[in-house]
Amino acid sequence: MLISALSSYAQKFPDFKPLRYNEDYSFLHNDSLNTNWYKQLKYLPLAASGDTYLSFGGDLRYQYFYVKNEDWGDAPEDKDGYILSRFLFHADFHAGKHFRLFVQTQSSLADGRLETSPVDENPLEVHQVFADLILLADKDRQAYFRLGRQEISFGSQRLVAVRDGPNNRHSFDAAKFTYNDKRITADLFFSHDVPARKGIFDDKSLSDRKFWGSYFVIKSLPVVQNIDLYYFGYERDNGHFDDGSAMERRQSAGTRIWGKIHNWRYDAEALYQFGKFGDATINAWTASINTGYRFTGIALHPEIGFKGEIVSGDRNYGDGKLETFNPLFPRGAYFGLAALIGPSNIIDAHPSISFELTDNVDFSVDYDMFWRMSRNDGLYAANTALIYSGKESDSKEIGQQFSGEIVWNVNDFLYLREEFTWFKAGDYLQDVSAGRDIIFIGTTLQFKF
C-alpha cells in the first residue's frame, strides 16, 4: 500500500542519489500545489522564507544468500542460506544558505549466517553526522567545507567507495573541502577510517589509520572528454600482506579517462603506489579498462562489454620490496555480488553481454577469468585480508567465474535483483584449499524513500 501511494508521486521528484546527502529537495518550496504527505517528508519548512527546512529519507534492503562450498570448501557448510538486512534513515537540516547538518543511522543484521563479521552485522550506529559550511552556492558554482562522520566516494570507486555491496556501508571521520562548477570538481580531505564493530554505537575512528588526499575531475575536454587526476595518502600501524606485517605508509597517484561517444562507453584508469612498509620499499601499480558498445538499433538493445585489469603482486619474499597493490577502500562487491576475491595480485579478463528486456528490466551475463600476477604472493579479499598464501603453490590460475543477473526496477522506490554465480576453482585454489567449485545465489529487495 505504501509503495502504491508513493508511486503516484514518483514523477515529481528527482532520482535518488547513491550518496543520499547529494539530494536536494529545496525546489519543493515553489511547489504550492503539492501538499501531500510525501512532499512534507522530503521538504518540511521551518521558516517562512523556505531556506530553513528539514528533509527525511531512508533505505531498507533485504538479501537472501545461499553459498555452496563457501571459501572453496574450507568454510562450514550451510544448507539453508542466510538473510542480511540493512536499515538506513537520515535527516537533513538546512539553516539558510550557509549551514547544513546531515545525520544518518545504520542498522545491519545477519540472520542464519554461521560466521559473521562486523561488515555483515552491526546492530545500530550513527553512520553519518556532519556539518557543512557553505561558502558559495549559486547556479553554476558551489563550494563548501564539511566536517564530521561522512561517506566518501570518488570516480569509479575502485579505490574509495561507500561499500554499498556488503551489508554495512563505510564512513570516515573527515574534514573535506569541495569546489565544483560546470567543468571542474575539486576535493581536498583528511580523514580517519571508521571500521565497523559488532556492538551498538561503538564504531569509532582509528587514530592509527589515516587517509588523506585530493581528487580532481575535469570535464568537456577534447578527445578524452573527461579526466580524473588524484593523489591519496594512507597510513596504518599494522598492515598485513603475504610478505609479512609492518607499519604501512603508502602514497597513490593516478588518472582516469572516461566518457561516451555515440554507442561506445569507455573508462580507463592507471595508478602507481609508492612508500614504505616497515623497512621495505613499496612499488605497486594497476591498470584497468572498462568499455562497451550498445546496439540501439536492434531488439533488446544488447551491450557487449569488456573489463580487464592487471594488479601488481609481490615479486619475491623478503627482498626489501613490497609490490602488492593496496586497493585502499574499494567497493566491496568488486567482482560481482558474490565478492569472493579482491583486486590485489591479480590479472582479470571479463567479457559480458547485457539486454534491456523491458524499460525497467535488465538481464546480463558475464564471464571472468582470474590469474595471480605473481607466483610469490597470495590471494586477497577486497579489504586486502590475505585469503591464501602464495607459498604453497606455484600455479597462477585462480579460476573462472560465470555470473548472471536480472534486475527489475519496479518503480522509483523499489528494486529487485536476482544473481547466480558459479566459480570454478583453478589449479592454485586446488593446491591451497579444498578446491571445490562455489555456487552462489543471491536475491535482493531494496526500498528507498
PyMOL commands that set and color helices and strands:
alter all, ss='L'
color gray80, all
select helices_A, chain A and resi 2-7+10-12+20-22+26-30+37-42+70-73+427-432
alter helices_A, ss='H'
color red, helices_A
select strands_A, chain A and resi 44-45+53-68+82-95+99-111+122-137+142-150+171-180+184-194+209-221+225-241+244-261+264-277+280-294+303-311+321-322+346-358+361-371+379-380+386-388+397-409+414-425+438-448
alter strands_A, ss='S'
color yellow, strands_A
deselect
rebuild
show_as cartoon
